[in-house]
Amino acid sequence: MKLIYGVKDRPSIPRTLLFALQQLLAIMAATIAVPMIVGNGMSTAAALFGAGVGTIVYLLFTKFRSPVFLGSSFAFLGSMAAAFAGGVSMSVGYLGLILGALLAGLVYVLIALLVKFVGTNWINKLMPAVVIGPTVAIIGLSLAGNAVGDLFRGSVPGVETNQYVALVCGLVTLFTTIVCSVYGKKMLKMIPFIIGIAAGYIVAAIFTVIGNAASVDALKVINFELFNNIKWLPDFTFITAFSGGYDFADVGSFGAYLGTIAVAYVPVAFVVFAEHIADHKNLSSIIESDLLTDPGLHRTLLGDGVGSIAGAFFGGCPNTTYGESVGCVAISGNASVITIFFTAIMAIVLSFIGPFATLLATIPSCVMGGVCITLYGFIAVSGLKMIQKVDLGDNKNLFVVSVILIAGVGGMTLHFGQITITEVACALILGILTNLVCSFARKKEAAEANNTEVVSEEKTENTEDVAE
């Protein structure tokens, strides 16, 4: 899709605010889902605030040249759970969240320094288009189950919404988004998510009102009870971490606890680094500018790493660049980095506006599922577009793509205690190894081709000498 607004373009303020709201809606569900899954009193509003701060840090490091939002990373779910293992106090657990994010961020800083002095050629050789393309596709495809699963679910705790009622809400969202994007004029074409979510929410609200009035649980889709407990101030992680005493008796000592945190966080940081490369390669293809050279991989890594530390300091969750955000850029055709900046500001402000933040939190799973079908699909397709020029008639390339797709779609994951290597990382690692094995054959063919050319040139020269 051709971009309507480039990275450096500045839409009018009203349009920018609409675009920012659309980005916020795209990343909202995943960003607040992480603290909800981890539990232990973690604040969704604080996670939203931390994501906004982390994104601003990222934009500063990347010189406002990379239009992507940073949100809570699902890759660190096991790591965050490890911070509370052993029955530690809340203050110790929250301190562990901050220390873990700091250690993971330092991994990014070290890799960034390596890239700064060594360059990125090794990355291009290690992860060419035949490797990175299907890996990007896996990022979208690996989330497909989440989108489809959400499509059949409501969001009222303890209530089983009729799956067909939820499906209707999700499909209204999906097709409204599609119609606005394909047939819409001007602004409608650029904000299809807002219109789609609004349409799906209205239908879900009608079902819920009828369900409440008739006492029919199957029709209840939206959890309106969230409005009964509106919080105006986020519960920041650093406040809890620094407000209590530190009793490490349950885990032996501070050294033992720090070791546990390091083992839980540091290896995952290397895994997320691979996803960082894939996300930025994908975004580069969309905005038609190589982010690994401008502003440079070292800057995107520093922005991601330091932004993740800043985000966890406030919200407890390490941040990462969001595929949902990249998909939103692709579908809307708006790559203006100012939009991302306003999205970050909006996330920070809304974390203090209880009613509005609560309204966003009431968007039901089925409605977000309808949106995510398009978001995740666009991510998958953009990855496949990267291998359009790859010769898949050559088995050496075909094997690499096949291995990555099957490992990723098949959900290949590895678990080492609290450390989980995701299907995306497993697929990428397996793809790199397959590509290295096949590269020996490529080098052998290239050498044989060169020898053939040399022999051919020598024969031509000899023929010319005889003729003379």
C-alpha positions as CSV (number, residue, x, y, z in Angstrom):
1,M,0.0,0.0,0.0
2,K,1.3,3.4,-0.9
3,L,1.9,5.7,2.0
4,I,-0.4,8.7,2.4
5,Y,1.9,10.3,5.0
6,G,5.6,9.6,5.1
7,V,7.8,9.4,8.2
8,K,8.6,13.2,8.1
9,D,5.2,14.4,7.1
10,R,3.0,16.3,9.6
11,P,-0.7,15.8,9.3
12,S,-3.0,18.6,10.8
13,I,-3.5,18.4,14.6
14,P,-7.0,17.1,14.4
15,R,-5.9,14.3,12.0
16,T,-2.9,13.5,14.1
17,L,-5.0,13.1,17.2
18,L,-7.3,10.7,15.3
19,F,-4.4,8.7,13.9
20,A,-2.9,8.6,17.4
21,L,-6.1,7.3,18.9
22,Q,-6.2,4.6,16.2
23,Q,-2.6,3.6,17.1
24,L,-3.6,3.5,20.8
25,L,-6.6,1.3,20.1
26,A,-4.4,-1.1,18.0
27,I,-1.8,-1.6,20.8
28,M,-4.1,-1.1,23.8
29,A,-5.3,-4.7,24.4
30,A,-1.9,-6.3,24.3
31,T,-0.2,-3.6,26.4
32,I,-2.6,-4.0,29.3
33,A,-2.9,-7.7,28.9
34,V,0.6,-8.4,30.1
35,P,0.1,-6.9,33.7
36,M,-3.3,-8.6,33.9
37,I,-1.7,-12.0,33.1
38,V,1.2,-11.5,35.6
39,G,-1.2,-10.3,38.3
40,N,0.4,-9.5,41.7
41,G,-1.4,-6.2,41.8
42,M,0.3,-4.9,38.7
43,S,-1.4,-1.8,37.3
44,T,-2.7,-1.7,33.7
45,A,-2.7,2.1,33.8
46,A,0.9,2.1,34.9
47,A,1.8,-0.3,32.0
48,L,0.1,2.2,29.6
49,F,2.1,5.1,31.1
50,G,5.3,3.1,30.9
51,A,4.6,2.2,27.3
52,G,4.2,5.9,26.5
53,V,7.4,6.9,28.2
54,G,9.3,4.0,26.6
55,T,8.1,5.0,23.2
56,I,9.2,8.6,23.6
57,V,12.7,7.4,24.7
58,Y,12.8,5.2,21.6
59,L,11.8,8.1,19.3
60,L,14.6,10.2,20.9
61,F,17.2,7.6,20.3
62,T,16.1,7.0,16.7
63,K,16.0,10.7,15.9
64,F,12.2,10.5,15.2
65,R,12.8,8.4,12.1
66,S,11.2,5.1,13.1
67,P,7.4,5.2,13.3
68,V,6.6,2.4,15.7
69,F,5.1,2.2,19.2
70,L,6.6,0.2,22.1
71,G,4.3,-1.8,24.3
72,S,4.4,-4.5,27.0
73,S,6.4,-7.5,25.8
74,F,4.8,-11.0,26.0
75,A,8.2,-12.6,25.7
76,F,9.0,-11.6,29.3
77,L,5.9,-13.1,30.9
78,G,7.8,-16.1,32.4
79,S,10.6,-13.7,33.5
80,M,8.2,-11.4,35.2
81,A,6.6,-14.4,37.0
82,A,10.1,-15.4,38.2
83,A,10.4,-12.0,40.0
84,F,7.6,-13.1,42.4
85,A,8.7,-16.7,42.8
86,G,9.6,-18.0,46.2
87,G,6.9,-16.1,48.0
88,V,8.8,-12.8,48.1
89,S,7.2,-9.7,49.4
90,M,5.4,-7.3,47.0
91,S,8.2,-4.7,47.2
92,V,10.9,-7.3,46.5
93,G,8.9,-8.6,43.5
94,Y,8.5,-5.2,42.1
95,L,12.2,-4.5,42.6
96,G,12.9,-7.7,40.7
97,L,10.7,-6.4,37.8
98,I,12.9,-3.2,37.6
99,L,16.2,-5.1,38.0
100,G,15.2,-7.6,35.3
101,A,14.3,-4.9,32.8
102,L,17.6,-3.2,33.6
103,L,19.6,-6.4,32.9
104,A,17.6,-7.0,29.7
105,G,18.1,-3.4,28.6
106,L,21.8,-3.7,29.2
107,V,22.0,-6.7,26.8
108,Y,20.5,-4.4,24.1
109,V,23.1,-1.7,24.9
110,L,26.0,-4.1,24.6
111,I,24.7,-5.4,21.3
112,A,24.2,-1.8,20.1
113,L,27.8,-1.0,20.9
114,L,28.9,-4.1,19.0
115,V,26.8,-3.1,16.0
116,K,28.2,0.5,16.2
117,F,31.8,-0.6,15.9
118,V,31.4,-3.7,13.7
119,G,28.5,-2.6,11.5
120,T,25.4,-4.5,10.2
121,N,26.9,-6.5,7.3
122,W,27.1,-9.6,9.5
123,I,23.3,-9.3,10.2
124,N,22.5,-9.0,6.5
125,K,24.6,-12.1,5.8
126,L,23.2,-14.0,8.8
127,M,19.6,-13.0,8.1
128,P,19.1,-12.3,4.3
129,A,15.6,-11.9,2.8
130,V,15.1,-15.6,2.5
131,V,15.4,-15.9,6.3
132,I,13.9,-12.6,7.5
133,G,10.9,-12.6,5.2
134,P,9.2,-15.8,6.4
135,T,10.2,-14.9,10.0
136,V,8.2,-11.7,9.7
137,A,5.3,-13.7,8.3
138,I,5.5,-16.0,11.3
139,I,5.2,-13.0,13.7
140,G,1.7,-12.5,12.2
141,L,0.8,-16.1,11.7
142,S,1.8,-17.0,15.3
143,L,-0.7,-14.5,16.6
144,A,-3.5,-15.8,14.3
145,G,-4.8,-18.2,17.0
146,N,-5.1,-15.3,19.5
147,A,-7.2,-13.3,17.0
148,V,-9.5,-16.1,16.1
149,G,-9.9,-17.2,19.7
150,D,-10.8,-13.7,20.8
151,L,-13.4,-13.5,18.0
152,F,-15.6,-15.9,19.9
153,R,-15.2,-14.5,23.4
154,G,-16.9,-11.7,25.4
155,S,-15.2,-9.9,28.3
156,V,-17.5,-10.4,31.3
157,P,-15.8,-12.4,34.1
158,G,-17.5,-15.6,35.1
159,V,-20.0,-15.3,32.2
160,E,-19.9,-17.4,29.1
161,T,-21.0,-15.3,26.2
162,N,-22.7,-17.1,23.4
163,Q,-19.9,-17.6,20.8
164,Y,-22.2,-16.6,17.9
165,V,-23.1,-13.4,19.6
166,A,-19.4,-12.6,20.1
167,L,-18.7,-13.6,16.5
168,V,-21.4,-11.2,15.2
169,C,-19.7,-8.3,17.1
170,G,-16.3,-9.3,15.8
171,L,-17.4,-9.7,12.2
172,V,-19.1,-6.3,12.3
173,T,-15.8,-4.8,13.5
174,L,-13.9,-6.7,10.8
175,F,-16.1,-5.8,7.8
176,T,-16.6,-2.2,8.9
177,T,-12.8,-1.9,9.0
178,I,-12.4,-3.5,5.6
179,V,-15.2,-1.4,4.0
180,C,-13.7,1.9,5.4
181,S,-10.2,1.0,4.2
182,V,-11.3,-0.2,0.7
183,Y,-14.2,2.1,-0.1
184,G,-13.8,5.0,2.3
185,K,-12.9,8.5,1.2
186,K,-10.3,10.7,2.7
187,M,-10.4,10.4,6.5
188,L,-12.6,7.2,6.6
189,K,-9.9,5.5,4.6
190,M,-7.2,6.5,7.0
191,I,-8.9,5.6,10.3
192,P,-10.6,2.3,9.6
193,F,-9.8,0.9,13.0
194,I,-11.5,3.6,14.9
195,I,-14.7,3.2,12.8
196,G,-14.5,-0.6,13.0
197,I,-14.0,-0.7,16.8
198,A,-16.8,1.9,17.3
199,A,-19.2,-0.2,15.2
200,G,-18.4,-3.4,16.9
201,Y,-18.6,-1.8,20.4
202,I,-22.1,-0.4,19.6
203,V,-23.3,-3.8,18.6
204,A,-21.7,-5.4,21.6
205,A,-23.3,-2.8,23.9
206,I,-26.8,-3.4,22.4
207,F,-26.4,-7.2,23.1
208,T,-25.1,-6.5,26.6
209,V,-28.0,-4.1,27.5
210,I,-30.5,-6.6,26.3
211,G,-28.7,-9.4,28.2
212,N,-28.7,-7.4,31.5
213,A,-32.3,-6.4,31.1
214,A,-33.5,-9.9,30.4
215,S,-30.9,-11.6,32.7
216,V,-29.5,-13.6,29.8
217,D,-25.8,-14.2,30.4
218,A,-25.3,-15.5,26.8
219,L,-25.9,-12.0,25.5
220,K,-23.5,-10.2,27.8
221,V,-20.4,-9.1,25.9
222,I,-19.0,-6.0,27.6
223,N,-18.0,-5.8,31.3
224,F,-19.6,-2.5,32.3
225,E,-18.8,-3.3,35.9
226,L,-15.3,-1.9,35.4
227,F,-16.8,1.6,35.6
228,N,-17.7,0.8,39.3
229,N,-14.0,0.8,40.2
230,I,-12.4,3.7,38.3
231,K,-8.8,4.4,39.3
232,W,-7.5,7.9,38.6
233,L,-3.8,7.4,39.6
234,P,-1.6,4.6,38.2
235,D,0.1,2.4,40.7
236,F,3.7,2.9,39.5
237,T,6.1,0.0,40.0
238,F,9.0,2.1,41.4
239,I,6.7,3.4,44.2
240,T,5.9,-0.1,45.4
241,A,9.5,-1.3,44.9
242,F,11.0,1.5,47.0
243,S,8.3,1.8,49.7
244,G,8.8,-1.5,51.6
245,G,11.6,-3.4,53.3
246,Y,13.6,-6.0,51.5
247,D,13.5,-9.4,53.1
248,F,15.3,-12.0,51.0
249,A,15.0,-14.8,53.5
250,D,12.5,-16.7,51.3
251,V,15.0,-16.8,48.4
252,G,18.3,-17.0,50.4
253,S,19.9,-13.7,49.8
254,F,19.9,-10.7,47.5
255,G,22.7,-12.3,45.4
256,A,20.7,-15.5,44.9
257,Y,17.6,-13.5,44.0
258,L,19.6,-11.3,41.5
259,G,20.9,-14.5,40.0
260,T,17.4,-15.8,39.5
261,I,16.3,-12.6,37.9
262,A,19.4,-12.5,35.6
263,V,18.8,-16.1,34.4
264,A,15.1,-15.3,33.8
265,Y,15.6,-12.0,31.9
266,V,19.0,-12.0,30.1
267,P,18.5,-15.0,27.7
268,V,15.0,-13.7,26.8
269,A,16.6,-10.4,25.8
270,F,18.7,-12.2,23.1
271,V,15.5,-13.9,21.8
272,V,13.7,-10.5,21.6
273,F,16.7,-9.1,19.8
274,A,15.9,-11.5,16.9
275,E,12.3,-10.2,16.9
276,H,13.6,-6.7,17.0
277,I,15.5,-7.3,13.7
278,A,12.4,-8.8,12.1
279,D,10.1,-6.0,13.2
280,H,12.5,-3.3,11.8
281,K,13.1,-5.2,8.6
282,N,9.3,-5.4,8.2
283,L,8.8,-1.7,9.0
284,S,11.6,-0.8,6.6
285,S,9.9,-2.5,3.7
286,I,6.7,-0.6,4.5
287,I,8.2,2.9,4.7
288,E,10.7,2.1,2.0
289,S,13.7,3.2,4.1
290,D,16.2,0.9,5.7
291,L,16.0,1.6,9.4
292,L,19.1,-0.6,10.0
293,T,21.2,2.0,8.3
294,D,19.2,5.1,8.9
295,P,19.0,5.9,11.8
296,G,21.0,2.7,12.3
297,L,20.5,-0.6,14.1
298,H,22.6,0.6,17.1
299,R,20.1,3.5,17.6
300,T,17.0,1.3,17.3
301,L,18.5,-1.2,19.8
302,L,19.5,1.6,22.2
303,G,16.0,3.1,21.9
304,D,14.3,-0.3,22.5
305,G,16.6,-1.2,25.4
306,V,16.6,2.0,27.3
307,G,12.9,2.5,26.5
308,S,12.2,-0.9,27.9
309,I,14.0,0.0,31.1
310,A,12.1,3.3,31.4
311,G,8.8,1.5,30.7
312,A,9.4,-1.1,33.4
313,F,10.5,1.5,36.0
314,F,7.0,2.9,35.8
315,G,4.8,0.0,34.7
316,G,6.8,-3.1,35.5
317,C,6.7,-4.5,31.9
318,P,9.7,-4.5,29.6
319,N,8.7,-3.0,26.3
320,T,9.2,-4.0,22.7
321,T,8.3,-2.7,19.3
322,Y,4.7,-3.8,18.4
323,G,3.7,-5.7,15.4
324,E,0.2,-4.2,15.9
325,S,1.6,-0.8,15.5
326,V,3.5,-1.8,12.3
327,G,0.3,-3.3,10.9
328,C,-1.6,-0.1,11.7
329,V,1.0,1.9,9.7
330,A,0.7,-0.5,6.8
331,I,-3.1,-0.5,6.6
332,S,-3.7,3.3,7.3
333,G,-0.9,4.4,5.0
334,N,0.2,6.8,7.7
335,A,3.9,6.5,8.7
336,S,4.2,9.9,10.2
337,V,6.4,9.6,13.3
338,I,4.6,12.6,14.8
339,T,1.6,10.3,15.1
340,I,3.6,7.9,17.2
341,F,4.8,10.7,19.4
342,F,1.2,11.9,20.0
343,T,0.2,8.3,20.6
344,A,2.8,8.1,23.4
345,I,1.6,11.4,24.9
346,M,-2.0,10.2,24.7
347,A,-1.1,6.9,26.5
348,I,0.6,8.9,29.3
349,V,-2.3,11.4,29.7
350,L,-5.0,8.7,29.5
351,S,-3.4,6.7,32.2
352,F,-4.5,9.5,34.5
353,I,-8.0,9.9,33.1
354,G,-9.8,7.0,34.8
355,P,-13.1,7.0,32.9
356,F,-11.5,7.1,29.5
357,A,-8.9,4.5,30.3
358,T,-11.7,2.4,31.7
359,L,-13.7,2.8,28.6
360,L,-10.8,1.6,26.5
361,A,-10.4,-1.4,28.9
362,T,-14.1,-2.4,28.3
363,I,-13.6,-3.0,24.6
364,P,-14.5,-6.7,24.5
365,S,-12.2,-9.4,23.2
366,C,-14.4,-10.2,20.2
367,V,-14.2,-6.6,18.9
368,M,-10.4,-6.6,19.3
369,G,-10.3,-10.0,17.6
370,G,-12.0,-8.6,14.5
371,V,-9.4,-5.8,14.3
372,C,-6.5,-8.1,15.0
373,I,-7.4,-10.4,12.1
374,T,-6.5,-7.6,9.7
375,L,-3.5,-6.4,11.8
376,Y,-1.8,-9.8,12.1
377,G,-2.7,-10.7,8.5
378,F,-1.0,-7.6,7.2
379,I,2.1,-8.5,9.2
380,A,2.1,-12.0,7.7
381,V,1.6,-10.7,4.1
382,S,4.3,-8.0,4.4
383,G,6.8,-10.8,5.4
384,L,5.8,-12.9,2.4
385,K,6.3,-9.8,0.2
386,M,10.0,-9.7,1.2
387,I,10.6,-13.0,-0.5
388,Q,8.9,-12.1,-3.8
389,K,12.3,-11.8,-5.5
390,V,13.7,-14.9,-3.9
391,D,14.1,-17.8,-6.3
392,L,11.9,-20.5,-4.6
393,G,12.6,-22.8,-7.6
394,D,16.0,-23.3,-6.0
395,N,15.8,-26.0,-3.3
396,K,18.4,-24.2,-1.2
397,N,16.0,-21.3,-0.8
398,L,12.9,-23.4,-0.6
399,F,14.3,-25.4,2.3
400,V,15.0,-22.3,4.3
401,V,11.5,-20.8,3.8
402,S,9.8,-24.2,4.4
403,V,11.7,-24.8,7.7
404,I,10.8,-21.4,9.1
405,L,7.2,-21.5,8.2
406,I,6.5,-25.0,9.5
407,A,8.5,-24.4,12.8
408,G,6.7,-21.1,13.4
409,V,3.2,-22.2,12.4
410,G,3.6,-25.5,14.2
411,G,4.3,-23.5,17.4
412,M,7.9,-24.8,18.1
413,T,8.9,-23.5,21.5
414,L,11.7,-24.5,23.9
415,H,11.5,-24.2,27.7
416,F,14.5,-24.0,30.0
417,G,13.1,-23.4,33.5
418,Q,11.7,-19.9,33.5
419,I,13.1,-19.2,30.1
420,T,10.9,-19.7,27.0
421,I,12.2,-19.4,23.5
422,T,9.2,-18.4,21.5
423,E,8.1,-19.9,18.2
424,V,9.2,-16.8,16.3
425,A,12.7,-17.1,17.8
426,C,12.9,-20.9,17.3
427,A,11.8,-20.5,13.7
428,L,14.4,-17.8,13.1
429,I,17.2,-19.7,14.7
430,L,16.3,-22.9,12.8
431,G,16.1,-20.8,9.6
432,I,19.5,-19.3,10.2
433,L,21.1,-22.7,10.7
434,T,19.4,-24.1,7.6
435,N,20.5,-21.1,5.6
436,L,24.1,-21.6,6.8
437,V,24.0,-25.3,5.8
438,C,22.7,-24.4,2.3
439,S,25.1,-21.5,1.9
440,F,28.0,-24.0,1.5
441,A,26.3,-25.3,-1.6
442,R,25.8,-21.7,-2.9
443,K,29.5,-21.0,-2.4
444,K,30.5,-24.2,-4.2
445,E,28.2,-23.4,-7.1
446,A,29.6,-19.9,-7.3
447,A,33.2,-21.2,-7.3
448,E,32.3,-23.7,-10.0
449,A,30.7,-21.0,-12.1
450,N,33.8,-18.8,-11.7
451,N,36.0,-21.6,-12.8
452,T,33.8,-22.3,-15.8
453,E,34.0,-18.6,-16.8
454,V,37.8,-18.7,-16.4
455,V,38.1,-21.8,-18.6
456,S,35.8,-20.3,-21.1
457,E,37.9,-17.1,-21.3
458,E,41.1,-19.1,-21.7
459,K,39.6,-21.2,-24.6
460,T,38.5,-18.0,-26.3
461,E,42.0,-16.5,-25.9
462,N,43.6,-19.7,-27.3
463,T,41.2,-19.7,-30.2
464,E,42.1,-16.1,-31.0
465,D,45.9,-16.9,-30.8
466,V,45.5,-19.8,-33.3
467,A,43.5,-17.7,-35.7
468,E,46.3,-15.1,-35.7
